[in-house]
Amino acid sequence: MRYVHTNLIAKDWRRLADFYINVFGCVPVPPERHYEGEDLERATGIEGAILEGVHLRLPGWGEEGPTLEIFSYNNLQESLPAAVNRPGYTHIAFEVEDVAAIRRKVIAHGGSAVGDIVTLTARNGAKVTWCYMRDPEGNMIELQRWSKP
């Protein structure tokens, strides 16, 4: 068994994929996907569903690493805004060299800040500098940088 991907449903999958490519260096894994028809409807339980998007290889894991699957449906439901304390999946995290620099890059590419950059100390003395951000569609991202004790 191995972990393969995390799916993110987007309002505009191309725009959101460009954000993750330009900010975090994710790499598209061809082919782009386009699915429709009876089998998709049976699998999703959505009549008339059309699904399209792309897989992006996440940085730091090489050619066989996991992907972020960014898809859009032809018919989207309304969603609640993402929140760091809402049950369920809340965010994806990227380890970065410079949290402040990547925070500025996220904002420059249409994302936004949730809170401030802070540094916390773990019980073993290691320190993590981190912050929460939102991508252009409001999905939560954590930026983090660890230092050894």
N, C-alpha and C positions, 0 to 999 in steps of 0.2 A: 504494500500500500504506500502511496505517496500523495502529498498535497499537490493539487494541480492549478486551481485558479479560484479567484473571488470575482463574483459578478457584481457589476454596478449598472443599474438601469438609469439611463440619462434621458433628458429631454432632447438634447442634440448630441448624439454620440460622437460625431466628427469634431465638434468644438471641444468637448470634454477630453477626447483622446489627444487632441493637439496640446491641451493644457498639461497633461501628464507626460507627454513626449518632451515638451519645451522646458518644463520646470524640473522634472525628476529624471529625465534621460531614459524614460521607458522606450522600448523598441517594438514597433508593430511586428506581429507574427502572422504572415499571410496564411491563408487568404482572408479578405474581409468576408464576413458571414452575412447571408441573406436567406432566411427561412420563412416559408409559409406553406399552408396546405393542411390537409386533414391530420397528418401525424403531429404537426406542431400544435394544432388545436386540441388534439387528444392529450398531448403531454402537458400542456399548460392549463387546460380547462378554459381557454379563452376562444370563443367563437370569432372567426375572421382574423386571428392573430397574424401579424407580420412582424418579424424580429430581424434586426440587422445591426451590425457592429463589427468590432475588432477585438482581438486579444493583443495586449501589450506586455512584453516581457519586462518583469520588474528588475530594477538594477541590483547588481551585486551577487547574482546567482548563476551567471553563465547561460549558455545556450539551452540548458534543460531546466532552468528555473521556472518557478510559478509565474502565472500571468494575471493581470487585471483584465477581466473581460468587460468591455464597455459596450452595452447594447441599448437600443431603443426599440420600443414597441410602437406600432401604429396607433394604439389606443392606450393612453396612460391614465392611471388613477391619480387622484390628488394624494399628496403625502404630507405628513407632519414635518416640520422643520427638524433637522438632525439636532440632537442635544447630547452632550457628553454623559448625562445621567439617565438617558432613556434606555430601558431594557432592550436587549438585542444587540446586534452588531452596531458599534458606534463610530469607529474610525479605522483608518489604515495608518501605519506609522512608517516613517522613513528616517533612518539614521543618517545624519548629515555632518559635514565638517564644521559648518558655521551656521548655527540656528538663525541668527539675526539676518544673515545674507540671504538664506533661502526664504525666510519670512518675507523679506522685501521682494524677492522674485515671485513668490506666490501672489502677492498683492499686485505687482506689476502686470501679471498675466490674468487678472480678473478675479482672483481669490480674495479672501478677507480674513482678518484676524478675529479670533474668539476672545482671547485674553492676552495677558502679558507673557513675556519670556521669563521663566523662573528656573532656579536651580534647587533641587532637592537632594538630600543625602540619604542613601540607603543605610540599613543597619550595619553593613560591612564597611562603611566609609566611602564607597563609590558615590560619585556625584553624577546626576543627570540634569542637563540643561535642556529645557523643552518648552513647547507651546502648542496650543491647538489652533488650527486654521480651518477655513472652509474653501473648497474648490469653487469654481464659478457657478455651480449648481447647488451649492450649500452643503455638500457632503463633507464630513469631518476628516481632517488629516492631522496627525501628530508629527511634529519635527522634533528630533531628539539627538543629543550628543552626550555620550558617556565618558567619564574620566575614571581612572582606577583609583582605589584608595591610597 
